[in-house]
Amino acid sequence: MAELKRIGILTGGGDSSGINACIRAIVRRAVQENIEIIGFRDGWRGPIEDDAVSLTLDSVSGILPQGGTILGTSRTNPFRKVQKDGKTVWEPTEKVERILNTLAKRKIDALIPIGGDDTLGVAWRLYEGYKVKVVGIPQTIDNDVAGTDYCLGFHSALAVVTEALDRLHTTAQSHHRVFIVEVMGRDSGWIALLGGIAGGGDVILVPEEPFSVDEVLRGVEARLARGRTFSIIVVAEGARPLELGGKPVAQEGRVDAFGHVQLGGVGYWLADRLRERGMECRVVVLGHLQRGGIATPFDRLLATRFGAAAVEFALRGKFGVMVGLRGHDIVAVPLSEALPQSPKPVDPVFLELARAIGVR
Ligand code: F6P
């Protein structure tokens, strides 16, 4: 076991329910080993600007069910994306130096970043290029970090989507209406597909399989032919209409520090196309509701296992890895294995399941 005195933690990227449960587990596990936990505020901005707080048992008391992150988050990126010889490479900015200075000044022996592939990508580059001792924790409602069956926060988002679909079903049925429900999921359809199946969606549109308006129409009309006068269409924000050349509906000009264009609007786009063909419908965009609220029991357990395991891996000197869930087991997954395969597409098993029960 390595001698660790101080571990830094930070939470970056889009938040989700379950992060606080994870912070709590890290602190509680670390206290058992007399390790101090330093929480950096707002993702990578914290170590860049040396903005941090010491976390004690008192600071994490009562946060288990709370959504969000007590540390705050941001999409700050200390690297810059550039194209070299037709390849994307990440060049360090002066912010990398500032992170290294902060870690040295505060005598941080290991760093636990919690976030999706952007946040963990920074961790990986700091590990590879600068020997920063990192253990990552995959957290994103999109569930698209490879190397783990589930990312922290995904199940809580599914619970929100499922409840929303349950609620929309009753009004859709009463009014004999078609509802289009747009959910998050920029590159992968985990939320749309699993939420759609759990909530009884009739047509489910995911980024992995481009769709045409005709197909959607056929799905709804087939239900009408069976006397079902209402339909629920679940569409991922990153779904790709063939009519738009298989590209997602994006908010042009709005790009974040990791080079992602802000998505959103496919629900309204689809509604307009259906109306043009004489089909009346309503649109509900669930948006950031999916990221808020209390964590499900599954996510609280996952958060606690992930947090405790991250400290354990640091104690055992396992760095350059992230924690992952495989079946029932928590495993150490090399970041060099997980990140090149991210964003992870939805498991085809669920696409087959949807087809098997007659869902597009
Ligand atoms: O957390 C990931 C994610 O939920 C994506 O599905 C979505 O595109 C993005 O966050 C939106 O985040 P924000 O509005 O916070 O930039």
Boltz pocket constraint, residues with backbone or C-beta under 6 A from the ligand:
constraints:
  - pocket:
      binder: B
      contacts: [[A, 13], [A, 14], [A, 15], [A, 140], [A, 141], [A, 142], [A, 184], [A, 185], [A, 186], [A, 237], [A, 263]]
      max_distance: 6.0
